[in-house]
Amino acid sequence: MIEIKAHEQDSRIRPDGPHSSDGTRAIAAGIDSAFRLLNYATMNPAGLTYPSDVYSVLGELSAAVSKLPQALHQMSAFINAQVADGTARENPGYGKHGGNAEAAYAELAAAVRDSSVTATELGRLLGKAQSAISGLEATPA
């Protein structure tokens, strides 16, 4: 079980909160760390023993990726509300859109839509990969 904390002295972050922006960033960093750990684990000869290990990992990855569109849409909605009510603006000195926060949001929204479609498809394909090996088993020694 991976435990994520916003700060060393904090309690672990729980789905029911309390939540903070530090915690949200820590969760995203934890996802990156978990993928790095998975890459090392699957590279190591001891990291996978049976076909059922791969089957389980593919199922977990499919489930995880399938949850990504919800988080992307929620972040996009947050930025939309911030831009709409004027609590977020684009700095014209270093922003990509010359100070046009609405254009920045529009680009974000388009990328989130595309990312969500891709994540949904990736989740489906990982499920298909899992299903492809559902009948594999280790041969008796």
DSSP file with accessible surface (Angstrom, degrees, kcal/mol):
  #  RESIDUE AA STRUCTURE BP1 BP2  ACC     N-H-->O    O-->H-N    N-H-->O    O-->H-N    TCO  KAPPA ALPHA  PHI   PSI    X-CA   Y-CA   Z-CA
    1    1 A M              0   0  230      0, 0.0     2,-0.4     0, 0.0     0, 0.0   0.000 360.0 360.0 360.0 128.9    0.0    0.0    0.0
    2    2 A I        -     0   0   96      2,-0.0     2,-0.5    28,-0.0    28,-0.0  -0.742 360.0-156.2 -88.8 132.3    1.4    3.4   -1.0
    3    3 A E        -     0   0  122     -2,-0.4     2,-0.5     9,-0.0     9,-0.0  -0.939   6.9-162.6-110.8 128.6    0.9    6.1    1.6
    4    4 A I        +     0   0   42     -2,-0.5     9,-3.3     9,-0.3     2,-0.4  -0.939   9.2 179.2-116.5 132.2    0.9    9.7    0.4
    5    5 A K        -     0   0   85     -2,-0.5     7,-0.1     7,-0.2     3,-0.1  -0.971  30.0-141.9-127.1 145.7    1.5   12.7    2.7
    6    6 A A  S    S+     0   0   22      5,-0.5     2,-0.3    -2,-0.4    -1,-0.1   0.895  93.5   9.2 -70.5 -38.4    1.5   16.4    1.8
    7    7 A H  S >  S-     0   0   78      4,-0.2     3,-1.9     1,-0.1    -1,-0.2  -0.970  83.8-107.1-140.8 153.3    4.3   16.9    4.3
    8    8 A E  T 3  S+     0   0  171     -2,-0.3    -1,-0.1     1,-0.3    -2,-0.0   0.855 118.9  46.3 -48.0 -43.5    6.5   14.6    6.4
    9    9 A Q  T 3  S+     0   0  153     -3,-0.0    -1,-0.3    -4,-0.0     2,-0.0   0.591  96.3  97.8 -81.9  -8.3    4.7   15.5    9.6
   10   10 A D  S <  S-     0   0   56     -3,-1.9     2,-0.1     1,-0.1     3,-0.1  -0.299  79.3-105.9 -78.0 162.0    1.2   15.2    8.1
   11   11 A S        -     0   0  104      1,-0.1    -5,-0.5    -2,-0.0    -4,-0.2  -0.425  53.7 -80.5 -74.6 161.9   -1.2   12.2    8.3
   12   12 A R        -     0   0  119     -7,-0.1     2,-0.3     1,-0.1    -7,-0.2  -0.295  52.1-102.3 -63.4 150.3   -1.7   10.2    5.2
   13   13 A I        -     0   0   36     -9,-3.3    -9,-0.3    -3,-0.1    -1,-0.1  -0.591  40.8-162.0 -77.0 132.3   -4.0   11.7    2.6
   14   14 A R    >   -     0   0  108     -2,-0.3     3,-2.1     4,-0.3    -3,-0.0  -0.856  28.9-118.2-116.3 151.0   -7.4    9.9    2.7
   15   15 A P  T 3  S+     0   0  124      0, 0.0    -1,-0.1     0, 0.0    -2,-0.0   0.854 115.5  52.1 -55.5 -33.5  -10.1   10.0    0.0
   16   16 A D  T 3  S+     0   0  112      1,-0.3     3,-0.1     2,-0.1    -3,-0.0   0.366 103.8 175.6 -89.3   7.5  -12.6   11.6    2.4
   17   17 A G    <   -     0   0   10     -3,-2.1    -1,-0.3     1,-0.3     2,-0.2  -0.338  68.4-133.1  88.6-169.9  -10.1   14.4    3.3
   18   18 A P        -     0   0  128      0, 0.0     2,-0.3     0, 0.0    -4,-0.3   0.539  57.1-163.3 -70.2 153.9   -9.3   16.8    4.5
   19   19 A H        +     0   0  113     -2,-0.2     2,-0.3    -3,-0.1     3,-0.1  -0.791  15.8 173.6-112.3 154.8   -7.9   18.0    1.2
   20   20 A S     >  -     0   0   61     -2,-0.3     4,-2.4     1,-0.1     5,-0.2  -0.960  45.5-108.6-149.4 163.2   -5.4   20.8    0.4
   21   21 A S  H  > S+     0   0   79     -2,-0.3     4,-2.3     1,-0.2     5,-0.2   0.883 121.0  54.7 -65.6 -34.4   -3.6   22.0   -2.7
   22   22 A D  H  > S+     0   0   58      1,-0.2     4,-2.2     2,-0.2    -1,-0.2   0.922 109.4  48.2 -61.7 -42.1   -0.3   20.7   -1.2
   23   23 A G  H  > S+     0   0    4      2,-0.2     4,-2.4     1,-0.2    -2,-0.2   0.904 108.6  53.1 -65.0 -40.8   -2.0   17.3   -0.8
   24   24 A T  H  X S+     0   0   78     -4,-2.4     4,-2.0     1,-0.2    -1,-0.2   0.928 110.8  46.5 -62.0 -43.7   -3.3   17.3   -4.4
   25   25 A R  H  X S+     0   0  150     -4,-2.3     4,-2.3     1,-0.2    -1,-0.2   0.896 110.8  53.5 -65.7 -37.0    0.2   18.0   -5.7
   26   26 A A  H  X S+     0   0   19     -4,-2.2     4,-2.4     2,-0.2    -2,-0.2   0.886 106.3  52.9 -64.6 -37.5    1.6   15.3   -3.4
   27   27 A I  H  X S+     0   0   56     -4,-2.4     4,-2.1     2,-0.2    -1,-0.2   0.942 109.2  48.4 -62.4 -46.6   -0.9   12.8   -4.9
   28   28 A A  H  X S+     0   0   60     -4,-2.0     4,-1.9     1,-0.2    -2,-0.2   0.921 112.2  48.9 -61.1 -41.4    0.2   13.6   -8.4
   29   29 A A  H  X S+     0   0   56     -4,-2.3     4,-2.5     1,-0.2    -1,-0.2   0.881 108.6  55.0 -65.4 -35.0    3.8   13.2   -7.4
   30   30 A G  H  X S+     0   0   14     -4,-2.4     4,-2.7     2,-0.2    -1,-0.2   0.873 104.4  53.0 -65.7 -36.3    2.9    9.9   -5.8
   31   31 A I  H  X S+     0   0   93     -4,-2.1     4,-2.3     2,-0.2    -1,-0.2   0.941 109.8  48.6 -63.2 -44.3    1.3    8.7   -9.1
   32   32 A D  H  X S+     0   0  100     -4,-1.9     4,-2.2     1,-0.2    -2,-0.2   0.940 112.8  48.0 -59.9 -45.5    4.6    9.5  -10.8
   33   33 A S  H  X S+     0   0   43     -4,-2.5     4,-2.7     1,-0.2    -1,-0.2   0.892 109.0  54.0 -63.4 -39.5    6.6    7.7   -8.1
   34   34 A A  H  X S+     0   0   31     -4,-2.7     4,-2.6     2,-0.2    -1,-0.2   0.912 108.7  48.6 -63.7 -41.0    4.3    4.6   -8.3
   35   35 A F  H  X S+     0   0   93     -4,-2.3     4,-2.5     2,-0.2    -1,-0.2   0.907 110.7  51.0 -65.2 -39.3    4.8    4.4  -12.1
   36   36 A R  H  X S+     0   0  118     -4,-2.2     4,-2.2     2,-0.2    -2,-0.2   0.941 111.3  48.2 -62.4 -43.8    8.6    4.6  -11.6
   37   37 A L  H  X S+     0   0  109     -4,-2.7     4,-2.8     1,-0.2    -2,-0.2   0.912 110.4  51.7 -62.0 -42.4    8.4    1.8   -8.9
   38   38 A L  H  X S+     0   0   44     -4,-2.6     4,-2.7     2,-0.2     5,-0.2   0.910 107.7  52.7 -62.1 -41.1    6.3   -0.3  -11.3
   39   39 A N  H  X S+     0   0  101     -4,-2.5     4,-1.0     1,-0.2    -1,-0.2   0.927 113.1  43.5 -60.8 -44.3    8.9    0.2  -14.1
   40   40 A Y  H  X S+     0   0  147     -4,-2.2     4,-1.5     2,-0.2     3,-0.2   0.911 113.8  51.4 -66.9 -41.4   11.7   -1.0  -11.8
   41   41 A A  H  < S+     0   0   45     -4,-2.8     6,-0.3     1,-0.2    -2,-0.2   0.909 111.2  46.3 -64.1 -41.6    9.6   -3.9  -10.4
   42   42 A T  H  < S+     0   0   62     -4,-2.7    -1,-0.2     1,-0.2    -2,-0.2   0.695 110.4  54.8 -77.7 -14.5    8.7   -5.2  -13.8
   43   43 A M  H  < S+     0   0  134     -4,-1.0    -1,-0.2    -3,-0.2    -2,-0.2   0.779  92.7  84.7 -82.9 -28.5   12.3   -4.9  -15.0
   44   44 A N  S >< S-     0   0   90     -4,-1.5     3,-2.1    -3,-0.1     4,-0.5  -0.553  81.9-132.0 -78.9 134.9   13.5   -7.0  -12.1
   45   45 A P  G >  S+     0   0  123      0, 0.0     3,-0.5     0, 0.0    -1,-0.1   0.808 109.0  50.1 -57.4 -28.1   13.4  -10.8  -12.6
   46   46 A A  G 3  S+     0   0   79      1,-0.2    -4,-0.1     3,-0.0     3,-0.1   0.563  90.9  81.8 -85.6  -6.4   11.8  -11.2   -9.2
   47   47 A G  G <  S+     0   0   35     -3,-2.1     2,-0.4    -6,-0.3    -1,-0.2   0.711  98.4  32.9 -74.4 -22.5    9.2   -8.6   -9.9
   48   48 A L    <   +     0   0   61     -3,-0.5    -1,-0.2    -4,-0.5     4,-0.0  -0.996  57.5 163.6-134.4 129.8    6.9  -11.0  -11.8
   49   49 A T        +     0   0   95     -2,-0.4    -1,-0.1     1,-0.3    -2,-0.1   0.757  64.3  24.2-111.9 -42.2    6.6  -14.7  -11.1
   50   50 A Y  S >> S-     0   0  129      1,-0.1     3,-1.5    88,-0.1     4,-1.1  -0.866  75.1-112.4-126.8 158.1    3.4  -15.9  -12.8
   51   51 A P  H 3> S+     0   0   37      0, 0.0     4,-2.5     0, 0.0     3,-0.2   0.860 117.4  65.0 -55.5 -31.7    1.2  -14.9  -15.8
   52   52 A S  H 3> S+     0   0   65      1,-0.2     4,-2.5     2,-0.2     5,-0.2   0.792  93.4  60.4 -64.6 -25.6   -1.4  -14.0  -13.2
   53   53 A D  H <> S+     0   0   49     -3,-1.5     4,-2.5     2,-0.2    -1,-0.2   0.939 108.0  43.1 -63.8 -46.1    0.9  -11.3  -11.9
   54   54 A V  H  X S+     0   0   52     -4,-1.1     4,-2.9    -3,-0.2     5,-0.2   0.920 112.0  54.5 -65.3 -42.2    0.8   -9.6  -15.3
   55   55 A Y  H  X S+     0   0   90     -4,-2.5     4,-2.0     1,-0.2    -2,-0.2   0.934 111.3  45.1 -55.7 -47.7   -3.0  -10.2  -15.5
   56   56 A S  H  X S+     0   0   67     -4,-2.5     4,-2.4     2,-0.2    -2,-0.2   0.916 112.8  49.7 -64.7 -44.1   -3.4   -8.4  -12.1
   57   57 A V  H  X S+     0   0   44     -4,-2.5     4,-2.8     1,-0.2     5,-0.2   0.930 110.0  50.9 -63.2 -43.8   -1.1   -5.5  -12.9
   58   58 A L  H  X S+     0   0   31     -4,-2.9     4,-2.6     1,-0.2    -1,-0.2   0.909 110.2  50.5 -60.6 -40.0   -2.9   -5.0  -16.3
   59   59 A G  H  X S+     0   0   16     -4,-2.0     4,-2.3    -5,-0.2    -1,-0.2   0.913 111.3  47.2 -64.0 -42.8   -6.2   -4.9  -14.5
   60   60 A E  H  X S+     0   0  141     -4,-2.4     4,-2.6     2,-0.2    -2,-0.2   0.903 112.9  49.1 -65.4 -41.0   -5.0   -2.4  -11.9
   61   61 A L  H  X S+     0   0   37     -4,-2.8     4,-2.8     2,-0.2     5,-0.3   0.917 110.4  50.9 -65.2 -41.6   -3.5   -0.2  -14.6
   62   62 A S  H  X S+     0   0   21     -4,-2.6     4,-1.9    -5,-0.2    -2,-0.2   0.937 112.6  46.4 -59.8 -45.5   -6.8   -0.3  -16.6
   63   63 A A  H  X S+     0   0   37     -4,-2.3     4,-0.7     2,-0.2    -2,-0.2   0.914 113.9  48.4 -63.7 -42.5   -8.8    0.7  -13.6
   64   64 A A  H >X S+     0   0   53     -4,-2.6     3,-1.2     1,-0.2     4,-0.6   0.945 112.2  46.9 -64.7 -48.2   -6.3    3.5  -12.7
   65   65 A V  H >< S+     0   0   19     -4,-2.8     3,-1.1     1,-0.3    -1,-0.2   0.866 105.2  61.3 -64.4 -33.3   -6.2    5.0  -16.2
   66   66 A S  H 3< S+     0   0   66     -4,-1.9     4,-0.3    -5,-0.3    -1,-0.3   0.722 101.4  54.0 -67.1 -19.5  -10.0    4.8  -16.4
   67   67 A K  H XX S+     0   0  135     -3,-1.2     4,-1.2    -4,-0.7     3,-0.5   0.633  87.7  83.4 -86.4 -14.9  -10.3    7.2  -13.5
   68   68 A L  H <X S+     0   0   83     -3,-1.1     4,-2.4    -4,-0.6     5,-0.2   0.890  79.4  60.9 -61.1 -42.9   -8.0    9.8  -15.0
   69   69 A P  H 3> S+     0   0   15      0, 0.0     4,-2.7     0, 0.0     5,-0.2   0.885 101.3  55.0 -55.8 -36.5  -10.7   11.6  -17.2
   70   70 A Q  H <> S+     0   0  124     -3,-0.5     4,-2.3    -4,-0.3    -2,-0.2   0.946 110.0  45.1 -61.3 -47.5  -12.7   12.5  -14.1
   71   71 A A  H  X S+     0   0   42     -4,-1.2     4,-2.3     1,-0.2    -1,-0.2   0.916 113.2  51.2 -63.2 -40.9   -9.7   14.2  -12.4
   72   72 A L  H  X S+     0   0   30     -4,-2.4     4,-2.4     1,-0.2    -2,-0.2   0.931 111.3  46.9 -62.1 -45.6   -8.8   16.0  -15.7
   73   73 A H  H  X S+     0   0   92     -4,-2.7     4,-2.6    -5,-0.2    -1,-0.2   0.886 110.8  52.4 -64.5 -38.1  -12.3   17.3  -16.1
   74   74 A Q  H  X S+     0   0  111     -4,-2.3     4,-2.0    -5,-0.2    -1,-0.2   0.903 111.0  46.8 -65.8 -39.2  -12.5   18.5  -12.5
   75   75 A M  H  X S+     0   0  106     -4,-2.3     4,-2.4     2,-0.2    -2,-0.2   0.915 112.2  50.4 -68.8 -38.8   -9.2   20.4  -12.9
   76   76 A S  H  X S+     0   0    8     -4,-2.4     4,-2.7     1,-0.2    -2,-0.2   0.924 109.8  50.2 -63.0 -42.8  -10.4   21.9  -16.2
   77   77 A A  H  X S+     0   0   57     -4,-2.6     4,-2.5     1,-0.2    -1,-0.2   0.889 108.5  53.7 -62.9 -37.7  -13.7   23.0  -14.5
   78   78 A F  H  X S+     0   0  120     -4,-2.0     4,-2.5     2,-0.2    -2,-0.2   0.948 110.9  45.0 -61.1 -48.8  -11.7   24.6  -11.7
   79   79 A I  H  X S+     0   0   60     -4,-2.4     4,-2.8     1,-0.2     5,-0.3   0.922 111.1  54.2 -62.9 -41.2   -9.7   26.7  -14.1
   80   80 A N  H  X S+     0   0   70     -4,-2.7     4,-2.8     1,-0.2    -1,-0.2   0.935 110.8  45.2 -57.7 -46.5  -12.8   27.6  -16.1
   81   81 A A  H  X S+     0   0   51     -4,-2.5     4,-2.4     2,-0.2     6,-0.3   0.904 112.6  51.3 -65.2 -40.4  -14.4   28.9  -12.9
   82   82 A Q  H  <>S+     0   0   53     -4,-2.5     6,-1.5     2,-0.2     5,-1.4   0.916 114.5  42.8 -63.4 -42.5  -11.3   30.8  -11.9
   83   83 A V  H ><5S+     0   0   17     -4,-2.8     3,-0.9     4,-0.2    -2,-0.2   0.928 113.3  52.9 -68.9 -43.2  -11.0   32.5  -15.3
   84   84 A A  H 3<5S+     0   0   81     -4,-2.8    -2,-0.2    -5,-0.3    -1,-0.2   0.880 114.0  40.9 -62.9 -38.2  -14.7   33.2  -15.5
   85   85 A D  T 3<5S-     0   0  101     -4,-2.4    -1,-0.3    -5,-0.2    -2,-0.2   0.429 113.4-115.0 -94.2   4.1  -14.9   34.9  -12.1
   86   86 A G  T < 5S+     0   0   59     -3,-0.9    -3,-0.2    -4,-0.4    -4,-0.1   0.567  83.0 118.8  82.4   7.7  -11.6   36.8  -12.5
   87   87 A T  S   <S+     0   0   86     -5,-1.4     2,-0.4    -6,-0.3    -4,-0.2   0.574  76.3  46.3 -84.4  -5.7   -9.6   35.1   -9.8
   88   88 A A        +     0   0   32     -6,-1.5     2,-0.3    -7,-0.1    -2,-0.2  -0.993  67.2 169.6-132.1 140.4   -7.1   33.7  -12.3
   89   89 A R        -     0   0  186     -2,-0.4     2,-0.5    12,-0.1    11,-0.1  -0.936  35.3-110.2-139.8 162.8   -5.5   35.7  -15.1
   90   90 A E        -     0   0   26      9,-0.5    11,-0.2    -2,-0.3    12,-0.1  -0.874  31.4-124.3 -97.4 129.4   -2.7   35.0  -17.6
   91   91 A N    >>  -     0   0   51     -2,-0.5     4,-2.7     1,-0.2     3,-0.8  -0.592  14.5-151.2 -69.1 119.4    0.4   37.1  -17.0
   92   92 A P  T 34 S+     0   0   82      0, 0.0    -1,-0.2     0, 0.0     6,-0.1   0.730  89.9  64.8 -68.2 -17.3    1.0   38.9  -20.3
   93   93 A G  T 34 S+     0   0   70      1,-0.1    -2,-0.0     5,-0.1    -3,-0.0   0.812 127.1   2.1 -76.3 -29.9    4.8   38.9  -19.6
   94   94 A Y  T <4 S+     0   0  192     -3,-0.8    -1,-0.1     3,-0.0     2,-0.1   0.414  98.9 115.7-137.6   1.0    5.2   35.2  -19.8
   95   95 A G    ><  -     0   0   21     -4,-2.7     3,-0.8     1,-0.1    -5,-0.0  -0.387  65.9-129.2 -70.9 153.6    1.9   33.7  -20.6
   96   96 A K  T 3  S+     0   0  152      1,-0.2    -1,-0.1     2,-0.1    -6,-0.0   0.656 102.6  50.6 -76.8 -16.9    1.5   31.8  -23.9
   97   97 A H  T >  S-     0   0   48     -6,-0.1     3,-1.4     3,-0.0    -1,-0.2   0.036 112.7-105.1-117.5  25.1   -1.6   33.8  -24.9
   98   98 A G  T <  S-     0   0   62     -3,-0.8    -2,-0.1     1,-0.3     3,-0.1   0.799  84.7 -45.8  60.9  31.4   -0.6   37.4  -24.4
   99   99 A G  T 3  S+     0   0   30     -8,-0.4     2,-1.2     1,-0.2    -9,-0.5   0.471 101.7 134.1  92.3   3.0   -2.6   37.8  -21.3
  100  100 A N    <>  +     0   0   75     -3,-1.4     4,-1.8     1,-0.2     3,-0.2  -0.707  28.6 179.7 -91.9  95.1   -5.8   36.2  -22.7
  101  101 A A  H  > S+     0   0   10     -2,-1.2     4,-2.7     1,-0.2    -1,-0.2   0.844  80.1  58.3 -64.9 -34.1   -6.9   33.9  -19.9
  102  102 A E  H  > S+     0   0  122      1,-0.2     4,-2.6     2,-0.2    -1,-0.2   0.902 106.1  48.9 -63.5 -38.8   -9.9   32.7  -21.9
  103  103 A A  H  > S+     0   0   31     -3,-0.2     4,-2.3     2,-0.2    -1,-0.2   0.896 110.0  51.9 -67.6 -38.0   -7.6   31.5  -24.7
  104  104 A A  H  X S+     0   0   30     -4,-1.8     4,-2.4     1,-0.2    -2,-0.2   0.937 111.8  46.5 -62.4 -44.6   -5.4   29.7  -22.1
  105  105 A Y  H  X S+     0   0   53     -4,-2.7     4,-3.3     1,-0.2     5,-0.2   0.921 109.6  54.0 -63.1 -43.1   -8.5   28.0  -20.7
  106  106 A A  H  X S+     0   0   55     -4,-2.6     4,-2.2     1,-0.2    -1,-0.2   0.911 110.0  47.2 -59.7 -40.6   -9.7   27.1  -24.2
  107  107 A E  H  X S+     0   0   85     -4,-2.3     4,-2.3     2,-0.2    -1,-0.2   0.917 113.2  48.9 -66.8 -42.2   -6.4   25.4  -25.0
  108  108 A L  H  X S+     0   0   60     -4,-2.4     4,-2.8     2,-0.2     5,-0.2   0.944 110.3  50.9 -58.9 -49.4   -6.5   23.6  -21.7
  109  109 A A  H  X S+     0   0    6     -4,-3.3     4,-2.5     1,-0.2    -2,-0.2   0.906 110.8  48.6 -59.4 -41.0  -10.1   22.4  -22.3
  110  110 A A  H  X S+     0   0   35     -4,-2.2     4,-2.5    -5,-0.2    -1,-0.2   0.926 112.8  47.4 -65.7 -42.8   -9.2   21.0  -25.7
  111  111 A A  H  X S+     0   0   48     -4,-2.3     4,-2.9     1,-0.2    -2,-0.2   0.891 111.7  50.9 -66.6 -37.0   -6.2   19.2  -24.4
  112  112 A V  H  X S+     0   0   11     -4,-2.8     4,-2.7     2,-0.2    -2,-0.2   0.918 109.6  50.5 -66.6 -42.0   -8.2   17.8  -21.5
  113  113 A R  H  X S+     0   0  138     -4,-2.5     4,-2.2    -5,-0.2    -2,-0.2   0.954 114.4  43.9 -59.5 -48.4  -10.9   16.5  -23.9
  114  114 A D  H  X S+     0   0  109     -4,-2.5     4,-2.4     1,-0.2    -2,-0.2   0.914 114.5  49.8 -63.3 -42.8   -8.2   14.9  -26.1
  115  115 A S  H  X S+     0   0   56     -4,-2.9     4,-3.0     1,-0.2    -1,-0.2   0.892 109.5  51.7 -63.6 -39.5   -6.4   13.4  -23.1
  116  116 A S  H  X S+     0   0    6     -4,-2.7     4,-2.5     2,-0.2    -1,-0.2   0.910 109.8  48.4 -65.6 -41.8   -9.7   12.1  -21.7
  117  117 A V  H  X S+     0   0  103     -4,-2.2     4,-2.4    -5,-0.2    -2,-0.2   0.934 114.4  47.0 -61.9 -44.6  -10.5   10.3  -24.9
  118  118 A T  H  X S+     0   0   93     -4,-2.4     4,-2.8     2,-0.2    -2,-0.2   0.918 112.0  49.4 -65.3 -42.1   -7.0    8.9  -25.1
  119  119 A A  H  X S+     0   0    6     -4,-3.0     4,-2.8     2,-0.2    -1,-0.2   0.906 110.4  51.0 -64.5 -40.4   -7.1    7.8  -21.4
  120  120 A T  H  X S+     0   0   82     -4,-2.5     4,-2.1     2,-0.2    -1,-0.2   0.930 112.7  46.0 -62.1 -44.1  -10.5    6.1  -22.0
  121  121 A E  H  X S+     0   0   81     -4,-2.4     4,-2.8     2,-0.2    -2,-0.2   0.900 111.4  51.9 -65.9 -41.3   -9.1    4.3  -25.0
  122  122 A L  H  X S+     0   0   81     -4,-2.8     4,-2.8     2,-0.2     5,-0.2   0.928 108.6  51.0 -61.7 -43.4   -5.9    3.3  -23.1
  123  123 A G  H  X S+     0   0    1     -4,-2.8     4,-2.0     1,-0.2    -1,-0.2   0.920 111.5  48.2 -58.9 -42.4   -8.0    1.9  -20.2
  124  124 A R  H  X S+     0   0  126     -4,-2.1     4,-2.2     2,-0.2    -2,-0.2   0.932 112.3  48.2 -63.5 -44.7  -10.0   -0.1  -22.8
  125  125 A L  H  X S+     0   0   73     -4,-2.8     4,-2.6     2,-0.2    -2,-0.2   0.881 109.5  52.0 -67.3 -36.3   -6.9   -1.4  -24.5
  126  126 A L  H  X S+     0   0   30     -4,-2.8     4,-2.5     2,-0.2    -1,-0.2   0.905 109.5  50.5 -65.9 -37.3   -5.3   -2.4  -21.1
  127  127 A G  H  X S+     0   0   21     -4,-2.0     4,-2.6    -5,-0.2    -2,-0.2   0.899 110.0  50.4 -63.3 -39.0   -8.5   -4.3  -20.3
  128  128 A K  H  X S+     0   0  132     -4,-2.2     4,-2.1     2,-0.2    -2,-0.2   0.905 109.9  49.9 -65.4 -40.8   -8.2   -6.0  -23.7
  129  129 A A  H  X S+     0   0   42     -4,-2.6     4,-1.0     2,-0.2    -2,-0.2   0.918 111.2  49.6 -63.8 -41.8   -4.5   -6.9  -23.0
  130  130 A Q  H >< S+     0   0   40     -4,-2.5     3,-0.9     1,-0.2     4,-0.2   0.943 110.8  49.3 -61.5 -46.4   -5.6   -8.3  -19.6
  131  131 A S  H >< S+     0   0   78     -4,-2.6     3,-1.5     1,-0.2     4,-0.3   0.862 101.7  64.2 -62.1 -34.7   -8.3  -10.4  -21.2
  132  132 A A  H 3< S+     0   0   82     -4,-2.1     3,-0.3     1,-0.3    -1,-0.2   0.814 110.1  37.2 -61.5 -29.7   -5.9  -11.7  -23.9
  133  133 A I  T X< S+     0   0   37     -4,-1.0     3,-1.8    -3,-0.9    -1,-0.3   0.264  80.9 112.3-107.5  15.1   -3.8  -13.5  -21.2
  134  134 A S  T <  S+     0   0   77     -3,-1.5    -1,-0.2     1,-0.3    -2,-0.1   0.759  80.5  47.7 -61.3 -23.8   -6.7  -14.6  -19.0
  135  135 A G  T 3  S+     0   0   68     -3,-0.3    -1,-0.3    -4,-0.3     2,-0.2   0.483  87.0 109.5 -96.0  -1.0   -6.1  -18.3  -19.8
  136  136 A L    <   +     0   0  106     -3,-1.8     2,-0.3   -85,-0.1   -81,-0.1  -0.506  40.2 167.1 -77.4 141.8   -2.4  -18.3  -19.3
  137  137 A E        -     0   0  159     -2,-0.2     2,-0.1   -86,-0.1    -2,-0.0  -0.964  40.9 -90.0-146.1 162.2   -1.0  -20.1  -16.3
  138  138 A A        -     0   0   48     -2,-0.3     3,-0.1     1,-0.1   -88,-0.1  -0.465  45.1-115.6 -70.9 143.6    2.4  -21.3  -15.1
  139  139 A T        -     0   0  126     -2,-0.1    -1,-0.1     1,-0.1     0, 0.0  -0.577  38.2 -96.7 -78.4 145.1    3.4  -24.7  -16.2
  140  140 A P              0   0  122      0, 0.0    -1,-0.1     0, 0.0     0, 0.0  -0.315 360.0 360.0 -61.1 143.6    3.8  -27.3  -13.4
  141  141 A A              0   0  153     -3,-0.1    -3,-0.0     0, 0.0     0, 0.0  -0.338 360.0 360.0 -72.6 360.0    7.4  -27.8  -12.3
